[in-house]
Amino acid sequence: MKWANGFEQQWGNWVERLRKPWGVRVLFYHGVVEEIRDPILENNFHRVSQFREHVQALRQRRVLSVEEFEQEISKPTSYRTPAVLITVDDGHASNLIVADVLREAHLPWCAFLATGLVGTNTTIWPLEIRLLLLHGQSDWIELLDQSWSLLGRTCRENASRQIVAALKKKSSPERCEIMEQIRRQFPEGESERLLERFPSCRMLSWNQAEQLAREGVEIGSHGVEHEIHHAHQPDLVRQSELIRSKSQMEERLQRPCRFFSFPNGDVVADSASEVCQAGYELGFTTVNQKVPRNVNRFLVPRMAPPTREHDFIREFLWT
């Protein structure tokens, strides 16, 4: 009798797990590389082989377009089935490789571009800092009322980590001024030279972005200059990043720009209303959780995929 009761309880738990709505997850990548050459510089990138493994695993589940995602989150939770939306931030040239892999798998996805950097011989500012501090030709820099040694890899990593973290809290005018101070302490053209050495950091051209759009990739905004929407960022800067990037995207791609992802994932109390008022239909953060029951459409959480295949399957395929 005790055995029968135990079996009945175990069976009930199993049935309940099958009935439980597993929900929707939004994954966000930043780009892919054949091999990681510098794990600090390229810490947000996945190897192409890893990305292919993820894609093959995701084919076991329902992968949504952004339009299908909108429809899914509009359903009552009990009617939502396990599903995934794939997004890629920043607008690096490696989006072309991402497109090839997902085209082969017949899976939809969404790319978020920083419009002020598309078609330029530069990169997003956190990566430019890491490029210069990790690999630039200088032994010292003076910054933020401090001297930073660049003698040796450990010192360079420490300076890179602390300076990027400090600038992520600065307003746009302060950040731009500090960026100029950093550049002046390296040889002229150093950032461009380092981008030749580390092409993984390069950005898409507008011709390439137009090509992706023609192939059916949904293109959303990641701001103009990758400015972070934190509490110290002036309201006008946040709103300008939203409005200008949308206008630039629509002018260049000749189609509506309906979705926005927050650089660095940061938001403030007014972020949802600002995204809505700028004319977007969805806004994406980097809050690490699946899409909740009553999600705010302008503050949708996203999850960064782990690099190990076993962890990816366990965390994202509900096994």
N, C-alpha and C positions, 0 to 999 in steps of 0.2 A: 504493500500500500504506500509506504514512504517513497519507494522507487517510482511508483506511478504518479504520485503527487509531484515529485521532483521533475519528472519528464514532462508532465502537463505544464508546469510553470516555465520550464525551459522552452517548450514549444510555443507558449503564449508570448514569451519575450522575443522569440525569433519572428513570429508573425507580426508583432508590433513594430519591429525594426523594418520589416518589409513595407508596412503601411506608412511609416514615418516619412514625411516629405523631406527629401534630401536637399532640395534647393538648388540654387544657381550660384556658380562661382565665376568671377571675372579675373582672369590672369593678366598680369602685365609684365612684359619683357622690355629691354632697352636696346637690344641688338644682338647679333651673333658674330662669332669669329671662328676661323678654322682652328686656331690654337691661341690660348691665352698667353701672351708674351710678357705681360706685367700684371700680376693679380691685384695690385692696388689700383693701378690706372684703369684696368678693364674689369673691375669687380662687379659691375652691373651687367656684363655681357655673358651670354651662354655660348659654349662651343656649338658649332653647327651639328656635330654628331649628337650632342645632348638634346638639342632642339628637335632633331629628327626623331629621337626616341620619345620625346614628349608628344609629338604630333601623332606618331603611331599609336601611342597609348590613348590619346584623346579621341581617336577614331572609334574607340569602343563606346564612347558617350556621344551625346548630342551636342554639336558645336553650332552656336548661334551666330547669325549676323546681328548687327546692332539693332536693326529693325525688329528681328525676331526676339531679341533680348527685351526691347521695349514692350512687346506684346506679352512676353512671359511674366515680367514683373507686374503687369497690370492684372494678372489672374489672381484669384484667391490662392493663398499658400497651398491649400490642400490639392490644388490642380497643377502645381508646378512639378515638373519632373527633372531629374538630374540633367544639368546642362552647363555648358561652358561658353564664355565669350573670351576670345583672344584679342589682346590689345598690345601695341608696341609704342613706347614713348620716345620723344626727343626728335626723331627724324634723321637718324644716321643713315649713311649710304647702304649699310648692311640690310636695310629694309628690302632691298632688291633680292637678297638671298632668302630672307624670310618669305617673300612673295613666291619665289621659286618652289620652296619646300611646301608651302600651303597650297599652291596651285596644283602640285603633283598629288596632294592628298585630297583635293577638292573641298577645302575648308575655308570658310570666310574669316575675315579678321578686320581690325581697325587700326590705323596708324595715326598717331597724334604728333603733329609737326610744330616746331617753334618757327613761325614764319619769317622772323627777322634773321634767321640763321640759314634758312634754305637757300642754296645757290651761292653761298659765301665760302671763302677759303679760311674758315675758322670753325669753332665748335662751341658747344654750350659752355658757359663760363666755369662751372665746377671742373669739367674735364680740361679746360685750358690751364687752370691753376695747377692741376695734377701733372699735366704734361711739363709745364715749366719747372715746377719744384722737384719733380722726380727725375727729370732728364735734361733740364736746361743747363746752359754753360754759365754757371755762377757758383761761387763758394759760400756767399752770404747774401741775405737780403735784409733790408730795414723796413719793418712794417708793423703797424698797430702798436707803435711805441715800444718795439722790441726788435732785437737782432736775432735772426734765425740762421743757424748754421746749416749749410747744405753739403758739408763735408762727410760723405758716407751715406749709404742707403738708409740707415736707421734714422739719422737726422732729417733726411729728405722726407721720409714717410711721416715722421712726427710733425714737421712743418706743414706738409700737405694736409694732413688730417685736421690739424688745429685751425689752419687758416681757412680752409673750406667751411668748416663748422662755424667759424666766426662770421664769415661773409654771408652765410645762409640766414643770419639774423639781422643783416643790415638792410636799410632801405635801398631802393634802386639807385638814387644819386650817390649815396655813400659807397655802394658796391662798385659802381662804375669808376669813381675816383680812385678807389683802392686798386682796382684792376689795372688802371693806367700806371699807378705806382709800381705794381709788380712787373709789368711789361718793360718799363724803363730800366729795370735793373738786370735785364738780360740783353744779349746782342739783338740788334735790329733784325726783324724777320724771324726770330727764334720760334715763335708759335707755328708759323707756316712750315719751317724746316722740320719741326717735330711731327707735324701732321703727315708729312711725307714718310716719316719713319714709322708712324703708328696710324695707318689708314683706317683702322677700326673706328677712330674718332671723327672721321670726316662726315659731313652732312650730305643729304640728298641735294641734287640740283632741282630746279623747278621743272625741267623737262622730265626728269625721273619721277617726280611727284605726279605730274600729269599722266605719265605712263601708268603708274599704279592706279590712279583714279579711273583711267580708261579700262583697265583690266577688272574693275569692279571692287577694288579695295575701298572701304569707307575711310575718308580722310577727315580727321578732326583737328581741333586746335590744342596746342600746348603753350599758348601765349605767343608773344613776339620775341622777347629776349630771354625767355625762361626765367622770368622774375617770379619769386616765391610769394605766395599770398599769406604772409604772416602778419602778426599784430603790429609790427613796426613799419610795414609797407603802407605808404600813403594810399588813401582811398582812390585818388585819381590815377595812380599807377596801376592798381589792380583792375580798375574799370577800363583803363586804356588798353591793357594787355588783352582783356576779353574782347573789346569792341574792335580794335585795330586788327588783331589777328584774324578774326572772323571775316572782316571786310577784305583783307589781303588774300585770304584763302579763296573766298568766293570770286574775287576778281581774277585770280590766276587760274583757278580750276574750272570756272564757269559752272559751278553747282553749289547748292546750299551747304554751309558748314554748320552742322547741327549739334555737334558734341564737343565737349571740352574736358581735358584732364589737367588737374592742378600740378604744376611743377613741384617736385619734392613731396607732393601729397598734402601740403599745408593748406589749412583753411582758417577763416575767422568767422565770427558770428554772422556776418552779413554775406558770406560767400554764396550760399544757396540763392539768395535773392539777387545778388549781383549777376550770377550765371543766368538766371531766369530772365532778368531784365535786359541782358545783352542779346537775348534771342536764341539761346541754346535750348535743346530739348533734354539733354542729359549732361551731368557733370560727374567726373570720376576722381576719387581720392586714392590714397594708398593705405587706408585703414585695412588691416590684415584680417579679414573675416569674409565669410560667404554673405551673399546678399540677404539682408534680414527681411522679416515678414512685411513690415510697412516701411520699406526703404524710401528715403528722400531721393527723388529722381536726380537732384542736383548735387548729391553727396554720396554717390554709389561707391561702396568699398571695393577694393581689388586686392588680390593676393599675389605676392612674388613667388614664382615657382622655385622649389629647391632644385639644386643641380643633380643630386643623386637620383637615378631612375627609381630605386626602391622607395625612397621618400616621396617622390612625385606620385607614384601609383597609389601609395597608402593615403596620402593627404588629399589628392585631387580626383581619384577615381572611386572613392567611397568603398574601398575593398577592405 
